[in-house]
Amino acid sequence: MAYDISRRRLFGTGLAGLGLAGCASTGATSLSTATEAAFPPGAAEPDIFGPPAGLAMLARNENPYGPAPSALSMLSKAAEKGAYYTSFEAMETLASLIAERHGLEPEQIVVTTGSGEALSALALMYGPNGPIVAPRLFWDTTALYAANLGLANIQRVALTPDMGIDLPAIEAAVTAETGMVQLCNPNNPTALVLPGETIRPAVARMSEKTTVVVDEAYIELADDPAGTTCIPLVKEGKDVIITRTFSKIYGMAGIRVGYTISSAETAEKIRATAMSWTPSTSFAAAIGCYDDEAFLHMSRRKIVEAREMVTTTLDTLGLTYLPSQTNFVYFQSGKPANDVQAALLEKQIAIRGQYMDYTSWSRVSMGKLEDVERFCRALPAVIGA
Ligand SMILES: Cc1ncc(COP(=O)(O)O)c(C=O)c1O
C-alpha cells in the first residue's frame, strides 16, 4: 500500500474523538448506549473509509467518481436484507446480465469477490500444472500469491524495447508443459493495449497448447473495447478465460465484484476453486449499475480529461510516457521512482513506487480532477525541473 492507513490515524483521534470517552468512564455501558455514544445523533461519522482527508489518492487505479447512484440504491436495498445469504436469484440476475451483453450463457460467468479472487483461483488451479507464462511486467499479485504458497512458478518473458508485451516471444515460450498463460490487456502498469487483431490470433494459437487467461480489468477504458477483447475466442470454444472487474470504470473497488468468462465446463472448476461468497450487497451494486451508460460515459470523460492533464504536463516537462488506454499513466521521470513517490507524499499526493528494476518509471492514477491537478502542479519541483 502506498500510504499508511496508520494506527495513528485510526486511533489518533482518541476515544474522545470517537465519542467513546463517556462510555469508557461509565464502565458498565450497554451495547446500544455505547453505539449511541460512538455516533451521537448529528455527529460526524469517523472518517475511516476511502483515503484520508487531504490526501490526493493517485496510487491504486480507482475511479473516485463511483459508485454510481444506480449501484448505491440497489446496494442499500440488499443491505436491508443483510440477514440472509446471497440469493441464487441475485447470482443468476448478474450472471444473466453479463452473459446477455456478450451473447453467452449465464453458466459461462463466475462472479467473484473482485477479479483478484478469480485470478488467484486460476493461479491455484493451473499453477501446479506448470509455469505461469506472462510478460515480465504485468499485474502479478495473484500469480505471486500462488507462487508464495509453492503452487506456481512465474515464467516472465522480456518486454519489447518499447515496453510492450512481446507476443511472439510469449508464444515461443509456451509448451504443452505450461500451466497457463496470463496476459493483461490493457496491461498494468504500462497502460499499453494490444489490439484485437494482434492479441486474438496469438491467444488462439497458444490456447491449443494451454489455458490462456486474459485479464481485462481496464478494457472498458480502451479506445475500442469490443475490438480489443478476447471474448470472441471463448465463444469459438477456445481454452481461454477472461477476467473483468467492477473496481475500475464502475468505481466499486471497495465493494468487490469481479467475474470470469469461460466455457461452462471451466466455469464449474473456477466455482469450485474460488474461496469466498460474494456479499449480496456487492451483487446488488453490480446489478444496479451494470447497464448505467450515463455513469460509464461520465467516468470515461473524467478519466480522459485527467489523462490529458497529465500527458500535457509530461509533454511540457519533456518526459517520456507510454500512451495510456487506462486510468493511469506510466512515465519516466528520470529520478528514482521511490524518491518521487516519497517527495509527493510529503505534499499529500500518493502515487505508486518502483516496479521491479524499472527504477525511473512511475505510475500515476487518474483520481479526482482536482487531485490530478495537484499532482501536475507538484511534479516539476519534485523532479527538479
Ligand atoms: C490488471 C488488474 N487486474 C485485476 C486487478 C484486481 O482488481 P479487483 O480484485 O479489484 O477486481 C487489478 C487491481 O488493481 C488490476 O490492476
The ligand as a Tripos MOL2 file, in Angstrom:
@<TRIPOS>MOLECULE
LIG
   16    16     1     0     0
SMALL
NO_CHARGES

@<TRIPOS>ATOM
      1 C1         -4.7950   -5.5940  -14.0560 C.3       1 LIG1
      2 C2         -5.5580   -5.8350  -12.8140 C.ar      1 LIG1
      3 N1         -6.2890   -6.9510  -12.7240 N.ar      1 LIG1
      4 C3         -7.0050   -7.2260  -11.6340 C.ar      1 LIG1
      5 C4         -6.9950   -6.3710  -10.5520 C.ar      1 LIG1
      6 C5         -7.7920   -6.7560   -9.3440 C.3       1 LIG1
      7 O1         -8.8410   -5.9210   -9.1540 O.3       1 LIG1
      8 P1        -10.1140   -6.3430   -8.3080 P.3       1 LIG1
      9 O2         -9.7470   -7.5220   -7.4730 O.co2     1 LIG1
     10 O3        -10.4380   -5.1570   -7.5060 O.co2     1 LIG1
     11 O4        -11.1570   -6.7090   -9.3290 O.co2     1 LIG1
     12 C6         -6.2450   -5.1920  -10.5900 C.ar      1 LIG1
     13 C7         -6.2120   -4.2750   -9.4490 C.2       1 LIG1
     14 O5         -5.6520   -3.2210   -9.4640 O.2       1 LIG1
     15 C8         -5.5100   -4.9180  -11.7640 C.ar      1 LIG1
     16 O6         -4.7660   -3.8240  -11.8880 O.3       1 LIG1
@<TRIPOS>BOND
     1     1     2 1
     2     2     3 ar
     3     2    15 ar
     4     3     4 ar
     5     4     5 ar
     6     5     6 1
     7     5    12 ar
     8     6     7 1
     9     7     8 1
    10     8     9 2
    11     8    10 1
    12     8    11 1
    13    12    13 1
    14    12    15 ar
    15    13    14 2
    16    15    16 1
@<TRIPOS>SUBSTRUCTURE
     1 LIG1         1 GROUP 0 **** ****
